[in-house]
Amino acid sequence: MPDDQTHARRVQEVFARQAAAFEDHRHNHALTHDSQWLFQSLRVEPQDLLLDVAAGTGHAARALAGRVRVAVAVDLTEQMLQAGKQAAEQQGLSNVLFQRGDALRLPFLDESFDVVISRFASHHIERPDVQIAEMARVLRPGGRLGLADVVADEDPAVARTQDRLERMRDPSHTRTLPISEIVAEMQSLGLEAVTVESRAVQHAADPWLKRAGAPTEIADSVRGELRAEIAGGAPTGLRPVQREGELWLAQVWACVTAVKPGA
Ligand SMILES: C[S@@+](CC[C@H](N)C(=O)[O-])C[C@H]1O[C@@H](n2cnc3c(N)ncnc32)[C@H](O)[C@@H]1O
């Protein structure tokens, strides 16, 4: 694994390029329509101060902004924050704050927020355990935490193949966690009432590869490994199928919620 700062630079290079695509309604269904279910079971109140960690353009923060007092979107990549700020202005939102910051050292005092969420980000972070600990640190007693992400197969060998293919597609990918590890991490921090909801989400392979800007030869190799699984080869963790002449795969998305005790 590269060191902290090398990886942080890689993340910013990758997401500076993707910032516009995150707000392009022709291509961002996965971030809007398909992911609406993710924080549905998380309680949010009109007086809540909500933090969205590694928020990107703040899709989740903006979606929840109408139900809370203030939503803060923190991210490492300036271009993502700028695109999010512009989108928030266009939506007429006045209670979303965009701030640059690192999920591994959140620039907030302990116990500052009523709700802390993060979506589709832990698999870009080198130490998701530190990210979750930081999210718990800035949560007030009685506050609610929600972590949503692509998750790994519970078989470590399959998970390693899945991560290798995801990393070929997008070099800022670090490691997807299995649900069991996310739950164990939250419990080790003393969080309570842990709940899990997960769904398999289908993607056509070609646009999925294109969205991340994978070079042609890399995209061909990924497609080759997916087709090899369909032909009876080892599992990739990406559940490939051929449908009407098109290659599809599935990721499992999970939303794990918990409550910080001590209110
Ligand atoms: C796939 S995007 C998801 C954005 C957003 N959460 C969403 O669901 O639309 C991942 C985001 O994580 C951010 N990120 C990665 N590592 C980070 C870190 N250590 N601290 C803060 N943000 C980080 C990237 O800049 C990028 O905006």
The ligand as an ORCA input file, in Angstrom:
! r2SCAN-3c Opt
* xyz 0 1
  C     -16.949      7.592     -4.937
  S     -16.832      9.207     -4.268
  C     -18.304      9.234     -3.290
  C     -18.790     10.616     -3.017
  C     -20.069     10.717     -2.191
  N     -19.892     10.207     -0.850
  C     -21.263     10.080     -2.864
  O     -21.791      9.100     -2.324
  O     -21.677     10.578     -3.921
  C     -15.557      9.065     -3.048
  C     -15.160     10.385     -2.432
  O     -14.298     10.109     -1.327
  C     -13.382     11.182     -1.235
  N     -12.270     10.755     -0.376
  C     -11.448      9.695     -0.555
  N     -10.574      9.628      0.470
  C     -10.873     10.637      1.319
  C     -10.344     11.072      2.560
  N      -9.311     10.461      3.153
  N     -10.911     12.149      3.151
  C     -11.950     12.801      2.578
  N     -12.469     12.441      1.393
  C     -11.959     11.372      0.770
  C     -13.011     11.481     -2.675
  O     -12.465     12.762     -2.818
  C     -14.396     11.320     -3.351
  O     -15.055     12.563     -3.412
*
